[in-house]
Amino acid sequence: MTPLKIGACLKASEISDHRDWLFDADRDIELQDFGSHAALCSEFDDRIAAARAALDGHRGRLGIHGPFEGLDMDNKDPELRPLITARFLKAVEAADRIGARQIVLHSPYNRWYQWNRLAKPDYDAGKLARIHDIMTPVVRAAEDKGIILVIENILDVDPAHRRAMVDSFGSDAIALSIDTGHAHLARRMSGAPPVDYFVRDAGDQLAHVHLQDLDGHADRHWAPGEGEIHWPEVFRALSDCNSAPHLVLELRRKSDIPAGFAYLQGLGLAE
């Protein structure tokens, strides 16, 4: 198995702490400065300027994490849905202005959906219609800018549902993201399959991966090796993926990035 190149998720102000490791090897970076209301509104231009300055000289692949708090892709209130669309469109603008080609957005699928999707007539169709109402303008904007929206599992139990949602748009501008910790937590909480199954289900639709470890109790975002995830099998699955997804360490303590990388490198999984 050939080791895979990995990068990291950071704010613009944190890039300098890891600059040599990131820039010398042209590693993937995911900027996490554009998730809040303030970032996409009152602080927008300042954040764009800070990101450009911090990224000067970077030649690797670049993405951003989009907004998510309070922004349900399946919002049932028709007056609120246009506001959510507008916030996502602002994230597309942010990505385009800093040269990012991916935006991470959160999945609308969860355990409630898993157990109730067949309990009411047209439950699934209604949910998908609301998602399209919010997301169709965002997908079209991403197409225009050459950006890919990657939908990250949060509480997903069956990865096939999120994959089918992505398929329903019929667009290369929307693909799949996997958070390894979220997948393992769903396994412990809801009987979801193991992390490598999420990867294999995504197949060549997989465009992005958050690498993080945990204990199965909470969303820890620990460095790989500190939790329960079986990393060799995860990387075997990733090695079989032909889509070359962005692979980024998303750790709560950014100071743990060197240790997380060293652990995976020591297993012969990462370079």
N, C-alpha and C positions, 0 to 999 in steps of 0.2 A: 504494500500500500504506500503510495507516494504521499509524503507530508504535504499538508495544505497550508497556504499562506493565510494568516489571520491578522486582523487589525483590531480596532477598538472604538467604543462609543465614548465621546467626550464632549464637553462644552468647549467653546472657542478658547476660553481662559485657561483650560487645562492642557491644551495641545502642546504647549512649550515644555511641559514636564516629561513628555514622551516623544518629543519631536524627532530625535535621531532614530529611534526604533521605527517610527512610522514613516518618516520621509526617506530614509536611506534605502528602505526596501519597497517603497511605493505601496504601502499597506492601505487597506480599506479603512476609511474613517466614516463614522456616523455622527454628525453633529446633533447635539441634544439641546440646542438653544431656542428652538422654535415651537415649543409645546404649549406655552401659556397664552392667555389672552393678551397680557402686556407685550409679550414678544412679538405677536402678530398685529398689534395695534399701536400703542403709544411708543413702544421701544423698537419698532420694526426697522427703521433705517439705521439706527445705532447698532442693532444686532447684525444686520447685513454687513456693515463696515467692519465690525469686530471679526466676523467670520472670514471675510476676505483677507484681512490682515494676518490672521492666525494661520490661514491655509496657503499663504504665499509660498510658492515653491513645491507644493505637494503635487505629485503626479499620479497618485493612486486613485482608486475609485472613491466616489464621495456620495453619501446620502444624508438625509436628515430624518429625525423622528418628528412626525407631525403631531398636531394637537389631539388630545383625547379626553381630558377630564370634562365630564358633562356633555360630551359630544357623541351621543349614541347614533351609530350608523343606521339603526332601526328605530328611530324616534317616531312615536305614534301621533305626536301633535303636529298637524299640518302647518301651523304657524311657526313652529320652531325649526322645521326641517330646512327652510331656506337659510336660516342663520348658520346651521351646521355646514351646509354646502359652502356658504361664503367663507367660513373659517378654513375649510379644507382648500378652497381655491387660493386663499392667502398663503397657505403653506406651499402650494405649487409655485406661486410667484417667488417666495423666499428661496426655494430650491433652485429655480431657474437663475435667479440673480447671483447666487454664489457658485453656480456650476455643478450642483448636485443632480444626480440622475436617478435617485430613488427617494421615496417618501414612505416611511413606516406609518401605517394606520392600524387601529385596533379592530379585531374581529367582533362582530355582533352576535356570535353564537356562544351558548353557554349550557349549563346543565339543565336549566329550566326548559330550554328549547329541546334538548335531547329527550326529555321525558314527556313533553307535552305536544310535540310536533304532529302527532297523529290523533290527538284527543279531540280536536275540533275541525270541522270542514274548512278547507282552504287556509289552515293556519300557516303552513309553509309558504304558500303562494302569496299570502298577504304580507308576510315578513319580507320576502324577496322584492315585492313591489315597492315597499317603503324604502328598502336599501337602494333600489334603482332610482327612486325619486331624489334621494339625497346625492347619490354617487355618480349618476350619469354625466352631469355637467363637469364633475371633477375628473372623471376618466377621459372625457373629451379634451379638457384643458391639458391633462398630462400627455395625451397623444400629440397635441399641437406642439408641446415643448420638448418632446422626446424624453419624457420622464416616466418611470415605472412606479406605480403605487403598489406597495407590498403589504399584504394584510396579515398581521401578526396574531397568532393564537394567544388568547388571554385565558378564558375559561372553557375553551372548546373541549368537548369530550370525544367526538368523532371527527377526525380531520377531513373526512370526505365531504362534510357539509360546507365547510369553508371553501374547499376546492371547487365544489359545484357552483357556489356563489361566484367565484372568480370566473369560472367557465361561462357563466350566464351573460357576461358582458361581451364576450366575443372580441376581446381587445388585447393586444400585446402590451398595453399600458397598465395592466393590472395583473399581479402575480401573487405568489405566496411567500410569507415570511414564517419562520419558526423560532420561537423562544424555547430553548431547551429546558429551562427551569419551569416555565409555565406548563409545558407538556408533561414533565415528570410530576409536577404538583397535581395536575388533573388526573394523572394515573392514580395517585394516592388518595385524592379526594373523591373522585367520580368514576373510577374504573376505566379510565382512558387507556389506550395502548401505550407501550413504552416509547421513548423519544425516537429511537431509530425507525419505528413504524410511522411516526409522523413524517420523518424525512422520506421514507420510501413511498408513502402515499402521495406526497407532493411531487415526487419525481422531477421532471424537467420544468415544472412550473415553479420550482423553488428558486427564488432570486435573492434571498437574504436570510441570515441566521444570527440570532442573539445567542451567544455562548455564555451560559452562567450555570452555576451549580447550587444545590440546596439540599435541605434535609427532608423534604416532603411534607413539612408542616407549614411553612410560610415561604413567600416569594423573596428568598434571601439575597439573590444576586451575589453569591460567593464566587470566589475563583474556582475554576475547575480543579478537582482533587479534594475539595473541602466538604463535598456533599456525597450524594448517593448515585449520581448518574454514571452509567457505564460508558465511558468515553470511547474506548476502542470500537464498540459496535456503532456508536453514533457516527464516528468518522469513516467506518467502513461504508455506511449508508451514504454519507456525503461524497465519498470517493466514487460511488456509482452514479452520481448525479452529473449529467452532462451540461447543466446550465450555468456552472461556475458561479454559485451564489456568493454575495458578499458575506464574509464570515467575521464577526466582530464580537469581542469580549464586551459584555454589558455588565459591569461590576459596580456594586454600591460604593466600594472603596477603590478609587482609581489607583491608589498606591499599590493595590494588589495585582495590577495588570502584569508586571514583570513575573510575579510568582505564578499566575495562571498560565501565562505563555510558557514559562519554563517547565511546568508540569506536563503540558500537552507535548511540548518539544521532547521532553524526556521519554515519553511513551512512543516517540517516533511518529506522532500524528500531525504536528504543526511545524511550520518553518517561519 
